[in-house]
């Protein structure tokens, strides 16, 4: 592990089921960043059993927790050994700055999750409470949308893909 930066990304809270799955909660201050195929290290390491593993399955349980299946965990006994331990991942394997992705949407077409074209993203504002996207509509008016989990549905993955937003009640009237 020397020479490579690692991040502590989650803590194993408890076992879930008899087949060796565990409930994990993300580290405070980090977005939930575990995904299937991610390689994880257990700390403090176990004397016997899983020390390094791949995420085989993932079931979200809210904003900051999930039930995950790890390679090498076959039973509840295996899973119980991990309770209270932390999970680390290589920093290069993580996307810990979702705001960085949002800056890349400048100029993108923004659409609502019900299919309406909203306009183009013309500005990205950083504020103390929430970052805000400024969307300039076709008539020149501006729509301000907070960059929060409830509003950002999908970020463009390829050139030409739209930014998909869920508009919370009252946003369009502001």
Backbone as JSON, one array per atom type, in Angstrom:
{
  "sequence": "XXXXXXXXXXXXXXXXXXXXXXXXXXXXXXXXXXXXXXXXXXXXXXXXXXXXXXXXXXXXXXXXXXXXXXXXXXXXXXXXXXXXXXXXXXXXXXXXXXXXXXXXXXXXXXXXXXXXXXXXXXXXXXXXXXXXXXXXXXXXXXXXXXXXXXXXXXXXXXXXXXXXXXXXXXXXXX",
  "N": [[0.81, -1.2, 0.0], [2.14, 1.17, 0.23], [3.14, 4.41, -0.98], [0.92, 4.88, -2.6], [-1.91, 6.95, -2.57], [-4.58, 6.57, -0.31], [-8.05, 6.51, 0.59], [-10.16, 6.65, 3.41], [-13.22, 5.38, 3.19], [-15.59, 4.28, 4.18], [-17.41, 2.79, 6.94], [-17.91, -0.35, 8.41], [-20.98, -1.21, 9.57], [-22.87, -3.18, 10.44], [-23.85, -6.68, 10.14], [-25.7, -8.14, 7.41], [-28.16, -10.25, 6.66], [-27.71, -13.83, 6.02], [-25.86, -14.57, 4.18], [-23.4, -13.27, 4.17], [-23.29, -10.5, 3.7], [-22.76, -6.95, 4.31], [-23.7, -3.99, 6.09], [-22.76, -0.78, 5.28], [-21.6, 2.49, 6.14], [-20.96, 5.65, 4.79], [-17.95, 7.6, 5.13], [-17.96, 10.48, 7.16], [-18.48, 13.58, 5.6], [-17.73, 12.8, 3.08], [-18.94, 12.03, -0.22], [-21.16, 9.3, -1.05], [-19.36, 6.73, -2.39], [-18.92, 4.11, -3.18], [-18.83, 1.44, -5.46], [-19.83, -1.29, -7.63], [-17.27, -3.62, -8.23], [-15.23, -2.1, -7.21], [-12.11, -2.02, -5.57], [-11.34, -2.79, -2.26], [-9.79, -2.19, 0.94], [-9.48, -3.59, 4.17], [-9.39, -2.11, 7.34], [-8.65, -1.8, 10.84], [-6.46, -4.41, 9.67], [-7.53, -7.84, 9.34], [-6.42, -10.74, 11.14], [-6.96, -13.22, 10.15], [-8.83, -14.12, 7.29], [-10.73, -11.86, 5.19], [-8.82, -9.28, 3.85], [-8.37, -7.66, 1.74], [-10.58, -6.84, -0.88], [-13.06, -7.2, -3.51], [-15.91, -5.26, -4.4], [-18.83, -6.94, -4.84], [-21.59, -6.76, -4.96], [-24.18, -4.29, -4.55], [-26.51, -2.54, -2.69], [-28.36, 0.22, -2.32], [-29.11, 2.06, 0.64], [-30.03, 4.53, 1.27], [-28.85, 7.95, 1.49], [-26.25, 7.83, 2.57], [-25.49, 5.21, 3.07], [-25.22, 1.63, 2.47], [-25.93, -1.78, 1.58], [-23.52, -4.12, 1.07], [-21.97, -6.69, -0.87], [-19.07, -8.55, -0.55], [-16.18, -9.9, -2.12], [-15.07, -12.98, -0.98], [-16.48, -12.96, 1.39], [-18.53, -15.19, 2.68], [-20.35, -16.01, 4.56], [-22.4, -15.23, 7.46], [-20.71, -15.31, 9.62], [-18.2, -14.68, 8.52], [-18.77, -12.05, 7.78], [-19.3, -10.82, 10.26], [-16.78, -10.47, 11.35], [-15.9, -8.15, 10.2], [-17.36, -6.04, 11.2], [-17.38, -2.81, 12.57], [-14.95, -2.15, 11.52], [-12.97, -0.27, 9.12], [-13.23, 0.73, 5.67], [-11.02, 1.1, 3.03], [-10.06, 2.71, -0.04], [-8.25, 3.06, -3.11], [-7.37, 6.35, -3.87], [-7.31, 7.17, -6.52], [-9.2, 5.55, -7.69], [-11.61, 6.6, -7.07], [-14.37, 8.94, -7.32], [-14.38, 11.65, -5.88], [-15.14, 14.28, -5.99], [-17.87, 15.48, -6.87], [-18.72, 18.01, -7.6], [-16.79, 18.91, -9.34], [-17.44, 17.55, -11.68], [-19.78, 18.91, -12.24], [-18.95, 21.47, -13.01], [-18.05, 20.91, -15.51], [-20.33, 20.82, -17.03], [-20.98, 23.23, -18.09], [-22.45, 25.1, -20.64], [-23.91, 22.97, -21.56], [-27.01, 21.5, -22.66], [-29.87, 21.71, -20.65], [-32.35, 19.63, -19.32], [-35.57, 18.8, -18.0], [-36.57, 16.16, -15.74], [-38.99, 15.32, -16.61], [-38.91, 15.65, -19.29], [-38.93, 18.22, -20.43], [-37.35, 20.91, -22.17], [-35.06, 23.02, -20.67], [-33.11, 24.99, -21.03], [-29.79, 26.38, -21.47], [-26.86, 25.6, -19.57], [-25.23, 28.19, -18.14], [-23.68, 29.24, -16.16], [-21.84, 28.52, -13.16], [-22.24, 28.69, -9.84], [-20.6, 29.07, -6.76], [-21.63, 28.73, -3.52], [-22.11, 29.32, 0.04], [-24.09, 27.66, 1.15], [-25.24, 25.82, -0.9], [-23.93, 24.82, -4.04], [-24.79, 26.38, -7.16], [-26.48, 26.05, -10.24], [-26.74, 28.09, -13.07], [-29.16, 28.46, -15.37], [-29.78, 29.52, -18.54], [-32.63, 30.47, -20.11], [-34.51, 30.1, -23.21], [-35.85, 32.48, -23.64], [-34.22, 34.3, -22.46], [-34.41, 34.63, -19.72], [-33.37, 33.59, -16.41], [-32.86, 30.52, -14.73], [-32.37, 29.29, -11.57], [-30.76, 26.61, -10.13], [-30.22, 24.54, -7.41], [-27.28, 22.65, -6.71], [-27.76, 19.75, -5.69], [-28.35, 16.49, -4.35], [-31.05, 15.82, -4.75], [-31.83, 17.28, -6.99], [-30.08, 16.93, -9.21], [-30.25, 14.67, -11.63], [-29.02, 13.25, -13.77], [-25.78, 13.45, -15.07], [-24.18, 14.63, -18.01], [-22.67, 12.1, -19.97], [-21.43, 11.87, -22.37], [-20.36, 13.99, -25.11], [-22.9, 16.16, -26.16], [-24.93, 14.9, -24.76], [-27.67, 15.62, -22.59], [-27.95, 17.55, -19.5], [-29.73, 16.26, -16.92], [-32.32, 17.28, -14.87], [-34.17, 17.38, -11.81], [-36.78, 19.33, -10.99], [-37.47, 20.92, -8.1], [-40.46, 21.69, -6.28], [-41.62, 24.97, -6.87], [-39.22, 26.06, -7.78], [-39.16, 26.97, -10.44], [-40.69, 29.23, -10.33], [-39.25, 31.18, -9.06]],
  "CA": [[0.0, 0.0, 0.0], [2.97, 2.37, 0.32], [3.29, 5.2, -2.18], [-0.36, 5.15, -3.24], [-2.84, 7.56, -1.63], [-5.82, 5.85, -0.04], [-9.08, 7.25, 1.33], [-11.09, 5.89, 4.24], [-14.49, 5.77, 2.57], [-16.79, 3.77, 4.86], [-17.27, 1.96, 8.14], [-18.85, -1.48, 8.43], [-21.86, -0.97, 10.7], [-23.42, -4.44, 10.93], [-24.07, -7.7, 9.12], [-27.04, -8.12, 6.82], [-28.46, -11.55, 6.08], [-26.86, -14.96, 6.37], [-24.92, -14.87, 3.1], [-22.14, -12.55, 4.28], [-23.32, -9.09, 3.29], [-22.59, -6.01, 5.41], [-24.2, -2.62, 5.95], [-21.67, 0.19, 5.45], [-21.98, 3.91, 6.14], [-19.82, 6.39, 4.26], [-17.21, 8.46, 6.04], [-18.54, 11.81, 7.23], [-17.85, 14.58, 4.74], [-17.51, 12.27, 1.74], [-20.13, 11.5, -0.88], [-21.12, 7.85, -1.14], [-18.54, 6.5, -3.58], [-18.68, 2.69, -3.4], [-19.49, 0.91, -6.65], [-19.47, -2.68, -7.91], [-15.96, -3.75, -8.85], [-14.24, -1.3, -6.49], [-11.23, -2.79, -4.69], [-11.33, -2.21, -0.92], [-8.9, -2.75, 1.97], [-10.09, -3.57, 5.51], [-8.47, -1.65, 8.39], [-7.4, -2.54, 10.92], [-6.56, -5.69, 8.95], [-7.82, -9.05, 10.1], [-5.35, -11.73, 11.15], [-7.44, -14.26, 9.23], [-10.01, -13.7, 6.54], [-10.64, -10.85, 4.14], [-8.05, -8.06, 4.09], [-8.59, -6.88, 0.52], [-11.7, -7.49, -1.54], [-13.81, -6.45, -4.52], [-17.35, -5.13, -4.16], [-19.56, -7.78, -5.79], [-22.98, -6.3, -5.08], [-24.43, -3.04, -3.85], [-27.92, -2.16, -2.57], [-28.39, 1.49, -1.6], [-30.03, 2.15, 1.77], [-30.14, 5.94, 1.59], [-27.8, 8.83, 0.98], [-24.89, 7.59, 3.06], [-25.26, 3.82, 3.46], [-25.6, 0.59, 1.52], [-25.59, -3.16, 1.89], [-22.6, -4.56, 0.02], [-21.41, -8.03, -0.85], [-17.65, -8.49, -0.84], [-15.5, -11.13, -2.49], [-14.48, -13.64, 0.18], [-17.44, -13.05, 2.5], [-19.47, -16.25, 2.29], [-21.31, -16.31, 5.62], [-22.56, -14.19, 8.48], [-19.51, -15.35, 10.46], [-17.19, -13.88, 7.81], [-19.19, -10.65, 7.82], [-19.2, -10.31, 11.63], [-15.39, -10.07, 11.61], [-15.65, -6.82, 9.64], [-18.14, -5.0, 11.89], [-16.57, -1.85, 13.3], [-13.72, -1.84, 10.77], [-13.1, 0.73, 8.07], [-12.89, 0.31, 4.31], [-10.2, 2.05, 2.28], [-9.94, 2.51, -1.48], [-7.26, 3.94, -3.73], [-7.96, 7.64, -4.23], [-7.46, 7.25, -7.99], [-10.38, 4.76, -8.08], [-12.8, 7.27, -6.55], [-14.78, 10.25, -7.82], [-14.75, 12.29, -4.62], [-15.51, 15.67, -6.18], [-18.94, 15.56, -7.84], [-18.83, 19.39, -8.08], [-15.9, 19.02, -10.48], [-18.24, 17.12, -12.83], [-20.79, 19.91, -12.53], [-18.32, 22.57, -13.75], [-17.91, 20.46, -16.89], [-21.61, 20.91, -17.73], [-21.19, 24.57, -18.65], [-22.77, 25.07, -22.06], [-24.77, 21.83, -21.87], [-28.45, 21.63, -22.63], [-30.48, 21.18, -19.43], [-33.73, 19.2, -19.5], [-36.18, 18.31, -16.76], [-36.78, 14.71, -15.76], [-40.24, 15.02, -17.32], [-38.67, 15.81, -20.71], [-38.98, 19.61, -20.93], [-36.08, 21.59, -22.36], [-35.01, 24.15, -19.75], [-32.18, 26.0, -21.52], [-28.37, 26.01, -21.42], [-26.13, 25.93, -18.34], [-24.34, 29.29, -18.5], [-22.83, 29.64, -15.05], [-21.78, 27.65, -11.99], [-21.96, 29.56, -8.7], [-20.27, 28.4, -5.5], [-22.16, 29.47, -2.38], [-21.86, 28.64, 1.32], [-25.08, 26.61, 1.39], [-25.19, 24.85, -2.0], [-23.54, 25.37, -5.33], [-25.99, 26.67, -7.95], [-26.38, 26.13, -11.69], [-27.55, 29.13, -13.71], [-29.62, 27.99, -16.67], [-30.37, 30.61, -19.31], [-33.72, 29.96, -20.94], [-34.56, 30.63, -24.57], [-36.35, 33.87, -23.61], [-33.22, 35.12, -21.79], [-34.55, 34.59, -18.26], [-32.48, 32.63, -15.77], [-33.39, 29.57, -13.76], [-31.31, 28.91, -10.63], [-31.02, 25.26, -9.63], [-29.17, 24.13, -6.48], [-26.6, 21.39, -7.03], [-27.98, 18.84, -4.58], [-28.7, 15.14, -4.82], [-32.45, 15.75, -5.16], [-32.09, 17.95, -8.26], [-29.25, 16.45, -10.32], [-30.64, 13.3, -11.95], [-27.99, 12.63, -14.62], [-24.76, 14.33, -15.64], [-23.83, 14.13, -19.35], [-21.52, 11.2, -20.04], [-20.79, 12.09, -23.67], [-20.7, 15.27, -25.74], [-24.24, 16.18, -26.73], [-25.92, 14.42, -23.79], [-28.17, 16.72, -21.75], [-27.95, 17.48, -18.05], [-31.11, 15.99, -16.52], [-32.58, 17.85, -13.55], [-35.5, 17.28, -11.21], [-37.06, 20.65, -10.44], [-38.27, 20.89, -6.87], [-41.59, 22.61, -6.31], [-41.36, 26.39, -6.66], [-37.97, 26.53, -8.39], [-39.39, 27.69, -11.7], [-41.38, 30.5, -10.06], [-38.33, 32.13, -8.45]],
  "C": [[0.86, 1.26, 0.0], [3.08, 3.07, -1.03], [1.99, 5.55, -2.89], [-1.3, 5.8, -2.23], [-4.15, 6.77, -1.53], [-6.76, 6.77, 0.73], [-9.88, 6.27, 2.17], [-12.48, 6.31, 3.79], [-15.73, 5.29, 3.31], [-16.41, 2.98, 6.1], [-18.31, 0.86, 8.05], [-19.66, -1.37, 9.71], [-22.39, -2.27, 11.3], [-23.55, -5.43, 9.78], [-25.49, -7.56, 8.58], [-27.26, -9.46, 6.14], [-27.44, -12.61, 6.46], [-25.76, -15.22, 5.34], [-23.67, -14.0, 3.08], [-22.14, -11.12, 3.79], [-23.2, -8.2, 4.53], [-23.21, -4.67, 5.06], [-23.02, -1.69, 6.22], [-22.24, 1.6, 5.41], [-20.75, 4.7, 5.7], [-19.22, 7.3, 5.32], [-17.81, 9.86, 5.99], [-17.75, 12.79, 6.36], [-17.56, 14.09, 3.34], [-18.84, 11.89, 1.1], [-20.03, 9.98, -0.9], [-20.44, 7.48, -2.45], [-18.21, 5.03, -3.82], [-19.46, 2.25, -4.64], [-19.03, -0.53, -6.87], [-18.14, -2.72, -8.66], [-14.86, -2.96, -8.16], [-13.42, -2.21, -5.57], [-11.11, -2.06, -3.36], [-10.32, -2.93, -0.03], [-9.59, -2.58, 3.32], [-9.03, -3.12, 6.51], [-9.23, -1.48, 9.7], [-7.56, -3.91, 10.26], [-6.85, -6.85, 9.89], [-6.6, -9.97, 10.07], [-5.68, -12.87, 10.19], [-8.67, -13.72, 8.52], [-9.71, -12.58, 5.56], [-9.85, -9.63, 4.61], [-8.22, -7.09, 2.93], [-9.65, -7.61, -0.28], [-12.28, -6.59, -2.62], [-15.27, -6.38, -4.1], [-18.06, -5.93, -5.25], [-20.99, -7.33, -6.0], [-23.18, -5.08, -4.19], [-25.92, -2.74, -3.87], [-27.97, -0.91, -1.72], [-29.44, 1.46, -0.5], [-30.23, 3.61, 2.18], [-28.95, 6.7, 1.07], [-26.4, 8.4, 1.37], [-24.62, 6.14, 3.45], [-25.74, 2.85, 2.39], [-25.26, -0.77, 2.11], [-24.72, -3.63, 0.74], [-22.21, -6.02, 0.24], [-19.96, -7.93, -1.29], [-17.11, -9.87, -1.2], [-14.84, -11.71, -1.23], [-15.38, -13.7, 1.39], [-18.54, -14.02, 2.07], [-20.57, -16.48, 3.32], [-21.42, -15.14, 6.59], [-21.34, -14.16, 9.4], [-18.38, -14.54, 9.83], [-17.5, -12.39, 7.95], [-19.02, -10.05, 9.21], [-17.78, -9.86, 11.97], [-15.09, -8.65, 11.13], [-16.38, -5.69, 10.38], [-17.22, -4.13, 12.74], [-15.28, -1.46, 12.59], [-14.03, -0.85, 9.66], [-12.68, 0.15, 6.73], [-12.15, 1.44, 3.62], [-10.23, 1.69, 0.81], [-8.85, 3.44, -1.99], [-7.96, 5.22, -4.18], [-8.2, 7.74, -5.73], [-8.67, 6.47, -8.5], [-11.69, 5.45, -7.72], [-13.09, 8.57, -7.29], [-15.3, 10.99, -6.6], [-15.17, 13.74, -4.78], [-16.61, 15.78, -7.24], [-19.12, 16.97, -8.38], [-17.93, 19.6, -9.3], [-16.63, 18.61, -11.75], [-19.24, 18.2, -13.22], [-20.19, 21.09, -13.29], [-18.2, 22.19, -15.22], [-19.21, 20.55, -17.68], [-21.88, 22.29, -18.3], [-21.38, 24.47, -20.15], [-23.7, 23.94, -22.46], [-26.25, 22.22, -21.88], [-28.96, 21.01, -21.34], [-31.93, 20.83, -19.74], [-34.26, 18.72, -18.15], [-36.39, 16.81, -16.88], [-38.12, 14.32, -16.35], [-40.14, 15.36, -18.81], [-38.69, 17.22, -21.27], [-37.58, 20.19, -21.07], [-36.09, 22.86, -21.51], [-34.14, 25.29, -20.26], [-30.76, 25.47, -21.44], [-27.76, 26.42, -20.09], [-25.09, 26.99, -18.71], [-23.39, 29.69, -17.38], [-22.92, 28.61, -13.93], [-21.35, 28.52, -10.82], [-21.66, 28.72, -7.46], [-20.75, 29.28, -4.37], [-21.88, 28.69, -1.11], [-22.82, 27.48, 1.54], [-24.97, 25.5, 0.35], [-24.64, 25.55, -3.22], [-24.81, 25.47, -6.18], [-25.64, 26.69, -9.43], [-27.27, 27.26, -12.18], [-27.87, 28.61, -15.11], [-30.3, 29.16, -17.37], [-31.39, 30.0, -20.26], [-33.7, 30.63, -22.3], [-35.04, 32.07, -24.61], [-35.38, 34.81, -22.89], [-33.32, 35.13, -20.28], [-33.64, 33.5, -17.71], [-33.23, 31.77, -14.77], [-32.21, 29.15, -12.88], [-31.67, 27.57, -10.0], [-29.89, 24.86, -8.67], [-28.57, 22.78, -6.9], [-26.67, 20.52, -5.78], [-28.45, 17.51, -5.15], [-30.13, 15.06, -5.35], [-32.7, 16.38, -6.53], [-31.3, 17.39, -9.43], [-29.54, 14.97, -10.54], [-29.55, 12.58, -12.74], [-27.08, 13.69, -15.2], [-24.38, 13.77, -17.01], [-22.58, 13.25, -19.31], [-20.75, 11.38, -21.33], [-21.16, 13.47, -24.18], [-22.08, 15.15, -26.37], [-25.31, 15.65, -25.81], [-26.39, 15.59, -22.95], [-27.89, 16.48, -20.27], [-29.4, 17.31, -17.64], [-31.3, 16.43, -15.08], [-34.0, 17.56, -13.11], [-35.75, 18.63, -10.53], [-37.98, 20.52, -9.24], [-39.37, 21.93, -6.97], [-41.19, 24.05, -6.02], [-40.1, 26.92, -7.32], [-38.21, 27.37, -9.64], [-40.07, 29.04, -11.48], [-40.44, 31.55, -9.49], [-37.74, 33.08, -9.46]]
}
